[in-house]
């Protein structure tokens, strides 16, 4: 889930990437877009209307930044716990569903590891070549 203004930034970035061919210029544009995102969020937090609206906006921003990233690992852990519960209570379920339930948390951990390793390799490549390569699709 993303904030309403983030979809506009993504559309803007994809539009700009079609016209800008210089990698360094695109990296600079990405940096500026990141600064604008941060300033929009900061302005939202500083804007004051009624106390209820201010509190609601702060709760939504906190939910988006702090709570949503935890849904995937907690959900995967709960799926694995349900699979283990079915196994130990000998509740009959299909074998494919059982394998999916038991493997959901380890699969999340493996995908997280792969994502981290990919980011490390990309950063090393940037340090080695001095160029930033984007995959915009």
JOCORUR-V664103 format. One record per backbone hydrogen bond with DSSP energy under -1.0 kcal/mol. CO is the residue of the C=O (numbers start at 0). NH is the residue of the N-H. E is the energy in kcal/mol with one decimal. If there is no record, write none. Layout:
co->{CO	CO}
nh->{NH	NH}
e->{E	E}
This chain:
co->{2	4	5	6	7	8	9	10	11	12	15	15	21	22	23	24	25	26	27	28	29	30	31	32	33	34	35	36	37	38	39	40	41	42	49	50	51	52	53	54	55	56	57	58	59	60	61	62	66	67	69	70	71	72	73	74	75	76	77	78	79	80	81	82	83	84	85	93	94	95	96	97	98	102	103	104	105	106	107	108	109	110	111	112	113	114	115	116	117	118	119	120	121	122	123	124	125}
nh->{5	8	9	10	11	12	13	14	15	16	18	19	25	26	27	28	29	30	31	32	33	34	35	36	37	38	39	40	41	42	43	44	45	46	53	54	55	56	57	58	59	60	61	62	63	64	65	67	69	70	73	74	75	76	77	78	79	80	81	82	83	84	85	86	87	88	90	97	98	99	100	101	102	106	107	108	109	110	111	112	113	114	115	116	117	118	119	120	121	122	123	124	125	126	127	128	129}
e->{-1.1	-1.4	-2.3	-2.2	-2.3	-2.6	-2.4	-2.1	-2.6	-2.4	-1.2	-2.2	-2.2	-2.4	-2.0	-2.3	-2.6	-2.1	-2.2	-2.5	-2.3	-2.0	-2.2	-2.4	-2.2	-2.3	-2.5	-2.3	-2.4	-2.8	-2.3	-2.0	-1.9	-1.9	-2.5	-2.3	-2.2	-2.6	-2.2	-2.4	-2.5	-2.4	-2.4	-2.7	-2.5	-2.2	-3.1	-2.4	-1.7	-1.4	-2.1	-2.5	-2.3	-2.2	-2.5	-2.2	-2.1	-2.3	-2.4	-2.2	-2.5	-2.4	-2.6	-1.9	-2.7	-2.3	-2.3	-2.4	-2.5	-2.2	-2.7	-2.6	-1.8	-2.1	-2.0	-2.3	-2.4	-2.5	-2.2	-2.1	-2.5	-2.3	-2.2	-2.6	-2.5	-2.1	-2.2	-2.3	-2.4	-2.4	-2.3	-2.2	-2.3	-2.4	-2.2	-3.0	-2.5}
